[in-house]
Amino acid sequence: MELVIREVAEGDWAAWHTLWDGYNRFYGSDISAEITQHTWQRLRDPHSAVHCRVAVADGCVVGFAMIVLHEGTWVTSPICYLEDLFVAAEMRGQGIARRLIQALVAEGKSAGWSRLYWHTAQNNPARNLYDEFTPADEYVRYRMNL
Ligand SMILES: CC(C)(COP(=O)(O)OP(=O)(O)OC[C@H]1O[C@@H](n2cnc3c(N)ncnc32)[C@H](O)[C@@H]1OP(=O)(O)O)[C@@H](O)C(=O)NCCC(=O)NCCS
């Protein structure tokens, strides 16, 4: 399998949308068409802090990593939050998510990001993969919907 990790492109809309729907089903979330459109537009906006890298296997878009670059008070260079990671069900277990994260690490080192971080459910089996990169820390998340 030839696997390429690259920035999302305009022509990826249909494939991205299918993956996005699968991702939202995985989380049982009902994201409106309006939010989906807004998210897609920001991914394609060079001035936005939200970015998307896609995994392309033999010419087909089969996964994505969506990130938010933000500032921090303890650093002078951008911090990268990996918000969404998804691989099409039929393509899992072939190292595609690993390659997506490796690509972010490489991009961040080259672009001078200070940190890459992400959250996951305590029981997400993908933690086996995440532990390859770094140990989980001891912090817990507090979240209020406003
Ligand atoms: C999590 C996810 C992105 C992993 O994608 P993937 O391409 O299958 O992952 P990889 O093949 O790169 O996994 C590499 C390693 O991670 C572990 N792993 C990843 N996902 C796993 C899963 N669902 N169950 C068990 N182990 C898993 C395996 O140990 C694997 O190691 P191996 O290659 O030595 O067998 C994919 O399962 C997915 O989209 N899941 C639904 C959405 C989700 O959970 N996203 C992450 C939210 S934080």
The ligand as an SDF file (V2000), in Angstrom:
LIG
                    3D

 48 50  0  0  0  0  0  0  0  0999 V2000
   -7.9840    5.0130   16.6860 C   0  0  0  0  0  0  0  0  0  0  0  0
   -7.7970    4.8400   15.1950 C   0  0  0  0  0  0  0  0  0  0  0  0
   -7.6050    6.2100   14.5550 C   0  0  0  0  0  0  0  0  0  0  0  0
   -6.5520    3.9600   14.9730 C   0  0  0  0  0  0  0  0  0  0  0  0
   -6.3480    3.8710   13.5720 O   0  0  0  0  0  0  0  0  0  0  0  0
   -5.4680    2.7000   12.9280 P   0  0  0  0  0  0  0  0  0  0  0  0
   -4.9620    3.1920   11.6370 O   0  0  0  0  0  0  0  0  0  0  0  0
   -6.2320    1.4390   12.9520 O   0  0  0  0  0  0  0  0  0  0  0  0
   -4.2840    2.5800   13.9830 O   0  0  0  0  0  0  0  0  0  0  0  0
   -2.8690    1.9150   13.6820 P   0  0  0  0  0  0  0  0  0  0  0  0
   -3.0340    0.7970   12.7280 O   0  0  0  0  0  0  0  0  0  0  0  0
   -1.8930    2.9910   13.3470 O   0  0  0  0  0  0  0  0  0  0  0  0
   -2.5810    1.3450   15.1250 O   0  0  0  0  0  0  0  0  0  0  0  0
   -1.3140    1.0970   15.5360 C   0  0  0  0  0  0  0  0  0  0  0  0
   -1.3530    0.4390   16.9040 C   0  0  0  0  0  0  0  0  0  0  0  0
   -2.3280    0.9970   17.7760 O   0  0  0  0  0  0  0  0  0  0  0  0
   -3.0620    0.0070   18.4530 C   0  0  0  0  0  0  0  0  0  0  0  0
   -4.4590    0.2390   18.1180 N   0  0  0  0  0  0  0  0  0  0  0  0
   -4.9540    1.2810   17.4360 C   0  0  0  0  0  0  0  0  0  0  0  0
   -6.2840    1.2340   17.3690 N   0  0  0  0  0  0  0  0  0  0  0  0
   -6.6490    0.1220   18.0290 C   0  0  0  0  0  0  0  0  0  0  0  0
   -7.8980   -0.4710   18.3010 C   0  0  0  0  0  0  0  0  0  0  0  0
   -9.0620    0.0660   17.9010 N   0  0  0  0  0  0  0  0  0  0  0  0
   -7.8990   -1.6240   19.0180 N   0  0  0  0  0  0  0  0  0  0  0  0
   -6.7450   -2.1850   19.4360 C   0  0  0  0  0  0  0  0  0  0  0  0
   -5.5260   -1.6510   19.1970 N   0  0  0  0  0  0  0  0  0  0  0  0
   -5.4880   -0.5050   18.5050 C   0  0  0  0  0  0  0  0  0  0  0  0
   -2.5210   -1.3120   18.0380 C   0  0  0  0  0  0  0  0  0  0  0  0
   -1.7190   -1.6970   19.1340 O   0  0  0  0  0  0  0  0  0  0  0  0
   -1.6640   -1.0270   16.8480 C   0  0  0  0  0  0  0  0  0  0  0  0
   -0.4520   -1.6470   17.0020 O   0  0  0  0  0  0  0  0  0  0  0  0
    0.0510   -2.7410   15.9450 P   0  0  0  0  0  0  0  0  0  0  0  0
    0.1820   -2.0190   14.6440 O   0  0  0  0  0  0  0  0  0  0  0  0
    1.3510   -3.1670   16.5120 O   0  0  0  0  0  0  0  0  0  0  0  0
   -1.0120   -3.8060   15.9500 O   0  0  0  0  0  0  0  0  0  0  0  0
   -9.0100    4.1070   14.5530 C   0  0  0  0  0  0  0  0  0  0  0  0
   -9.2200    2.8870   15.2370 O   0  0  0  0  0  0  0  0  0  0  0  0
  -10.2810    4.9300   14.6200 C   0  0  0  0  0  0  0  0  0  0  0  0
  -10.5320    5.7530   13.7490 O   0  0  0  0  0  0  0  0  0  0  0  0
  -11.0770    4.6910   15.6590 N   0  0  0  0  0  0  0  0  0  0  0  0
  -12.3390    5.4150   15.8340 C   0  0  0  0  0  0  0  0  0  0  0  0
  -12.1150    6.8740   16.2240 C   0  0  0  0  0  0  0  0  0  0  0  0
  -11.1670    7.0450   17.3830 C   0  0  0  0  0  0  0  0  0  0  0  0
  -11.1670    6.3130   18.3710 O   0  0  0  0  0  0  0  0  0  0  0  0
  -10.3260    8.0640   17.2470 N   0  0  0  0  0  0  0  0  0  0  0  0
   -9.3610    8.4190   18.2490 C   0  0  0  0  0  0  0  0  0  0  0  0
  -10.0050    9.2610   19.2740 C   0  0  0  0  0  0  0  0  0  0  0  0
   -8.8240    9.8330   20.4710 S   0  0  0  0  0  0  0  0  0  0  0  0
  1  2  1  0
  2  3  1  0
  2  4  1  0
  2 36  1  0
  4  5  1  0
  5  6  1  0
  6  7  2  0
  6  8  1  0
  6  9  1  0
  9 10  1  0
 10 11  2  0
 10 12  1  0
 10 13  1  0
 13 14  1  0
 14 15  1  0
 15 16  1  0
 15 30  1  0
 16 17  1  0
 17 18  1  0
 17 28  1  0
 18 19  1  0
 18 27  1  0
 19 20  2  0
 20 21  1  0
 21 22  1  0
 21 27  2  0
 22 23  1  0
 22 24  2  0
 24 25  1  0
 25 26  2  0
 26 27  1  0
 28 29  1  0
 28 30  1  0
 30 31  1  0
 31 32  1  0
 32 33  2  0
 32 34  1  0
 32 35  1  0
 36 37  1  0
 36 38  1  0
 38 39  2  0
 38 40  1  0
 40 41  1  0
 41 42  1  0
 42 43  1  0
 43 44  2  0
 43 45  1  0
 45 46  1  0
 46 47  1  0
 47 48  1  0
M  END
$$$$
